[in-house]
Amino acid sequence: MAAHTSFSLLRNYTTTGRIAATVRTSLGLSAYPSSINFLTANRSRRYLCRASATHDEEAAAKAAAINADNGAPTIFDKIISKEIPSTIVYEDDKVLAFKDINPHAPVHVLVIPKFRDGLTQLGKAEQRHGEILGQLLYAARIVAEKEGILEGFRVVINNGPSACQSVYHLHLHVLGGRQMQWPPG
């Protein structure tokens, strides 16, 4: 079970007339529903809130798309070359899987090809990429097994700025460890 933290804004309702609010959310899991309890002198109400893509995420995705195909190294290239540390879950000669630093589920692992070969996004895939695309999906299955979520997980590929793709190096998100809702997004 994910660790939880509580943030409280405590006010003395009787002297200030303000509402006391307690927010309970999962650490680093902003895509999860979070509960907010509002307490007044007479009753307690609980509201369920959901986070969604922020304007900043959308702006970052649009900015990233401008330089998508310039061939410059991405953060994932630096992780592959071990310039940037990561928690590796699976690795073979063609793919690398590592834990996401901003997880949106108890299990959130990224699976990437070690060589981009023009695969900055799924929309750029060509017939010649068939083998690596299959290897990425098979690696997602291995990751799910290693992480103990083989009985229920989701694989997500963001394609382009409208899907908030922020790194232009094809990657799969393997998500699990909680009930996945439908429809996604």
Residue pairs with C-beta under 8 A, 6 or more apart in sequence:
2 26
2 27
2 29
2 106
3 26
3 27
4 24
4 25
4 26
4 27
5 24
5 25
5 27
6 22
6 23
6 24
7 22
7 23
7 25
8 20
8 21
8 22
8 23
9 20
9 21
9 22
9 23
10 20
11 18
11 19
11 20
12 18
13 19
13 20
13 39
13 40
13 41
14 41
19 38
19 39
19 40
20 38
20 39
21 36
21 37
21 38
21 39
22 36
22 37
22 39
23 34
23 35
23 36
23 37
24 34
24 35
24 36
24 37
25 32
25 34
25 35
26 32
26 34
28 102
28 103
29 103
29 104
29 105
29 106
30 51
30 104
31 50
31 51
31 104
31 105
32 51
32 104
32 178
33 48
33 49
33 50
34 48
34 49
34 51
35 46
35 47
35 48
35 49
36 46
36 47
36 48
36 49
37 44
37 45
37 46
37 47
38 44
38 45
38 46
38 47
53 164
57 164
57 166
58 161
58 164
60 166
61 160
61 161
61 163
61 164
61 165
61 166
62 161
64 161
64 165
64 166
64 167
64 168
65 160
65 161
65 165
65 168
67 168
68 120
68 121
68 168
69 120
69 168
74 116
74 167
74 168
74 169
75 84
75 167
75 169
76 110
76 112
76 167
76 169
76 171
77 116
77 169
78 84
79 86
79 96
79 98
79 112
80 96
80 112
80 114
86 98
86 99
86 101
87 98
87 99
88 96
88 97
88 98
89 97
89 98
89 99
89 109
89 143
89 146
89 147
90 96
90 97
90 111
90 139
90 142
90 143
90 146
91 97
92 135
92 139
93 114
94 113
94 114
94 115
94 132
94 135
95 111
95 112
95 113
95 114
95 132
95 135
95 136
95 139
96 111
96 112
96 114
97 109
97 110
97 111
97 112
97 139
97 140
97 142
97 143
97 174
98 109
98 110
99 108
99 109
99 110
100 108
100 109
100 110
100 173
104 173
104 175
105 175
105 176
105 177
105 178
105 180
106 176
106 177
106 178
107 147
107 148
107 149
107 153
107 174
107 175
107 176
107 177
108 173
108 174
108 175
109 143
109 147
109 173
109 174
110 171
110 172
110 173
110 174
111 136
111 139
111 140
111 143
111 171
111 172
111 174
112 136
112 169
112 170
112 171
112 172
113 119
113 132
113 135
113 136
113 169
113 170
115 132
116 169
116 170
117 129
117 132
118 124
118 126
118 129
119 125
119 129
119 132
119 169
119 170
120 168
120 169
120 170
121 159
121 160
121 165
121 168
121 170
122 157
122 159
122 170
123 159
123 160
124 170
125 133
125 170
136 170
136 172
137 155
137 172
140 153
140 155
140 172
140 174
141 150
143 174
144 150
144 153
144 174
144 176
147 174
147 176
147 177
148 177
149 176
149 177
152 176
152 180
153 174
153 175
153 176
153 180
154 173
154 174
154 175
154 176
154 180
154 184
155 172
155 173
155 174
155 175
156 172
156 173
156 175
156 184
157 170
157 171
157 172
157 173
158 164
158 165
158 166
158 173
159 165
